[in-house]
Amino acid sequence: MTVFGLIIAIHPQDSMWLVIKEGGPMHTRLGVKDYIKRLKETGREKQAAIMINKHPDLAEEKE
């Protein structure tokens, strides 16, 4: 995003800094299983499937 983009944006704060302020990306804070659960809860099943395919060993439920 350019400086000009920040000036005309509805939310003047760069979203990257908002994520950093919140402690970083959710998948690095909570773990893959929790991140996949959150993706599904927020209607992002397609992204959850991508994460499951990328990290099948981390995404599976262990008994």
HUBEL-V368253 format. One line per field, one symbol per residue. ss: DSSP state (H for helix, E for strand, L for the rest). phi: phi as a letter, one per 40 degrees, with the letter a starting at -180 (. if undefined). psi: psi as a letter, one per 20 degrees, with the letter a starting at -180 (. if undefined). A space follows every 50 residues. Layout:
# HUBEL-V368253
ss = ???
phi = ???
psi = ???
This chain:
# HUBEL-V368253
ss = LLHHHHHHLLLLLLHHHHHHHLLLLHHHHLLHHHHHHHHHHLLLHHHHHH HHHHLHHHHLLLL
phi = .cddccccccbccccccccccchhddcccbgcccccdcdccbgbcccccc ccccbccccccbb
psi = prgghhgiqgoipphghggghijrqhiihirgghgggggghjklhghghg gghhmhhhhqpp.
